[in-house]
Amino acid sequence: MPPRWIVGMMAALGKGAAAPSAGAVTTSRGPDRIKADTVIVLKSKRQMLLLRDGSVLRSFHIALGRNPRGPKIEEGDGRTPEGRYVLDWRNAESRYYRSIHISYPSPGDVERAQALRVSPGSDIMIHGLPNGLAAVGPAHVRTDWTEGCIAVTDAEMDEIWAMVDSGTPIDILP
């Protein structure tokens, strides 16, 4: 079940409310799109960058976990992890519009969680909106609403899906 605010936002958008601009800049279009070799997430700016050879190919406004400050410590804390990971597999049939898995937890994350006697959590993804709620569009970034994942619009997820291969490193920064 999607969060209540998303359902409310969808209802408001259906009544003509204006959605905020996504603010993303496209520098590459079409089937011959250049592939990103690195993904960087700037949590404090709610921004995700796709880079190739150090140059920004595409920038996205994002929503994070509902408790975004600080690194993920344990399952259920609502935080988005911080650190270097790998985008290691894809799911075209997830309960959100497409998802790309982030290799959290790293060995260091597991060690920290074990020292605290908690589960580090898992299943951290980059994903689109909950299935059936694409109409929310860019308004979804008005609040952080995921369980620790990185959320974009469905159209943006299509771009990311095309531009980022499995095995691409992702740096998630505070």
C-alpha positions as CSV (number, residue, x, y, z in Angstrom):
1,M,0.0,0.0,0.0
2,P,1.5,3.4,-1.0
3,P,1.9,6.0,1.7
4,R,-1.3,8.1,2.3
5,W,0.3,11.3,1.2
6,I,1.0,9.8,-2.3
7,V,-2.7,8.8,-2.6
8,G,-3.6,12.3,-1.5
9,M,-1.2,13.9,-3.9
10,M,-2.6,11.9,-6.7
11,A,-6.1,13.1,-5.8
12,A,-4.9,16.7,-5.7
13,L,-3.1,16.4,-9.0
14,G,-6.3,15.0,-10.5
15,K,-8.0,18.3,-9.5
16,G,-5.5,20.5,-11.3
17,A,-2.9,21.2,-8.7
18,A,0.5,22.0,-10.2
19,A,3.3,19.6,-9.7
20,P,6.8,21.0,-9.0
21,S,9.4,20.9,-11.8
22,A,11.7,17.9,-11.6
23,G,14.6,20.2,-12.4
24,A,16.5,17.5,-14.3
25,V,18.7,18.4,-17.2
26,T,19.0,16.0,-20.0
27,T,22.2,15.9,-22.0
28,S,21.7,12.6,-23.9
29,R,18.6,11.3,-25.6
30,G,17.6,8.5,-27.9
31,P,18.6,4.9,-28.4
32,D,22.3,5.7,-28.8
33,R,22.4,7.1,-25.2
34,I,25.7,7.1,-23.5
35,K,26.0,4.8,-20.6
36,A,26.9,6.1,-17.1
37,D,30.0,4.7,-15.5
38,T,29.3,6.1,-12.0
39,V,26.2,7.1,-10.1
40,I,26.4,9.7,-7.3
41,V,23.7,10.4,-4.8
42,L,23.9,13.7,-2.8
43,K,21.4,13.0,0.0
44,S,21.5,16.5,1.4
45,K,20.6,18.0,-2.0
46,R,18.1,15.2,-2.9
47,Q,20.0,14.8,-6.1
48,M,21.2,11.8,-8.1
49,L,23.8,12.3,-10.8
50,L,24.7,9.9,-13.7
51,L,28.3,10.4,-14.8
52,R,30.5,9.3,-17.6
53,D,34.3,10.0,-17.3
54,G,33.6,12.6,-14.6
55,S,31.0,14.6,-16.6
56,V,27.4,14.7,-15.6
57,L,25.1,13.1,-18.2
58,R,21.9,13.5,-16.2
59,S,20.7,14.9,-12.9
60,F,17.5,13.8,-11.0
61,H,15.6,15.1,-8.0
62,I,15.0,12.2,-5.7
63,A,13.1,11.2,-2.6
64,L,14.9,9.2,0.1
65,G,14.0,7.1,3.2
66,R,11.6,8.8,5.6
67,N,14.4,9.4,8.1
68,P,17.1,10.6,5.7
69,R,19.8,12.0,8.0
70,G,22.8,9.8,8.7
71,P,23.8,6.4,7.4
72,K,21.5,3.4,7.5
73,I,22.1,1.6,10.8
74,E,19.4,-1.1,11.0
75,E,16.5,-2.6,9.3
76,G,13.4,-0.4,9.6
77,D,15.2,2.8,10.5
78,G,13.9,4.6,7.3
79,R,17.4,5.7,6.4
80,T,19.1,5.6,3.0
81,P,22.6,4.1,3.3
82,E,25.8,6.1,2.8
83,G,28.9,4.7,1.2
84,R,30.2,3.1,-2.0
85,Y,28.1,0.3,-3.4
86,V,27.4,-1.4,-6.7
87,L,24.2,-1.5,-8.7
88,D,24.1,-5.3,-9.0
89,W,20.8,-6.5,-10.4
90,R,17.5,-5.3,-11.8
91,N,13.8,-6.1,-11.3
92,A,11.4,-5.2,-14.1
93,E,8.5,-6.6,-12.1
94,S,8.8,-5.0,-8.7
95,R,6.0,-3.5,-6.7
96,Y,7.4,-0.1,-7.7
97,Y,7.9,0.9,-11.3
98,R,11.2,-1.0,-12.1
99,S,14.0,-1.2,-9.6
100,I,17.7,-1.5,-9.6
101,H,19.3,-3.1,-6.5
102,I,22.0,-1.4,-4.5
103,S,24.6,-3.8,-3.0
104,Y,23.8,-2.7,0.6
105,P,24.8,-4.0,3.1
106,S,28.6,-3.9,2.6
107,P,30.8,-6.0,4.9
108,G,31.4,-2.9,6.9
109,D,27.7,-2.2,7.3
110,V,27.2,-5.8,8.4
111,E,30.0,-5.5,10.9
112,R,28.6,-2.3,12.4
113,A,25.1,-3.8,12.7
114,Q,26.5,-7.0,14.3
115,A,28.4,-4.8,16.9
116,L,25.0,-3.2,17.7
117,R,23.2,-6.5,17.7
118,V,20.8,-5.4,15.0
119,S,20.0,-6.5,11.5
120,P,21.5,-4.1,8.9
121,G,18.5,-4.5,6.6
122,S,18.6,-5.2,2.8
123,D,16.7,-4.6,-0.4
124,I,17.8,-1.1,-1.0
125,M,16.9,0.0,-4.5
126,I,16.6,2.9,-6.9
127,H,13.0,2.7,-8.1
128,G,10.1,4.5,-9.7
129,L,6.7,5.2,-8.0
130,P,4.4,2.6,-6.5
131,N,2.7,0.7,-9.4
132,G,-0.5,2.5,-10.4
133,L,0.6,5.9,-9.0
134,A,2.7,7.2,-12.0
135,A,0.4,10.3,-12.1
136,V,2.0,11.6,-8.9
137,G,5.0,12.3,-11.1
138,P,7.6,14.8,-9.8
139,A,5.4,15.8,-6.9
140,H,6.7,12.7,-5.1
141,V,9.9,14.6,-4.1
142,R,7.9,17.0,-1.8
143,T,8.7,14.6,1.1
144,D,11.0,11.7,1.8
145,W,8.7,8.6,1.7
146,T,10.7,5.4,1.0
147,E,11.8,2.8,3.5
148,G,15.5,3.7,2.7
149,C,15.4,3.5,-1.1
150,I,16.0,6.2,-3.7
151,A,12.9,7.1,-5.6
152,V,12.4,8.9,-9.0
153,T,9.5,9.3,-11.4
154,D,8.6,6.4,-13.7
155,A,9.8,8.3,-16.7
156,E,13.1,9.0,-15.0
157,M,13.4,5.4,-14.0
158,D,13.1,4.5,-17.7
159,E,16.1,6.8,-18.4
160,I,18.1,5.4,-15.6
161,W,17.3,1.8,-16.7
162,A,18.6,2.6,-20.2
163,M,21.7,4.5,-19.0
164,V,23.0,2.4,-16.1
165,D,24.2,-1.2,-16.5
166,S,24.5,-3.8,-13.7
167,G,27.9,-3.5,-12.2
168,T,28.0,0.3,-12.1
169,P,29.3,1.8,-8.9
170,I,27.1,4.1,-6.8
171,D,28.4,6.5,-4.2
172,I,25.8,7.7,-1.7
173,L,27.0,10.8,0.1
174,P,25.6,12.6,3.0
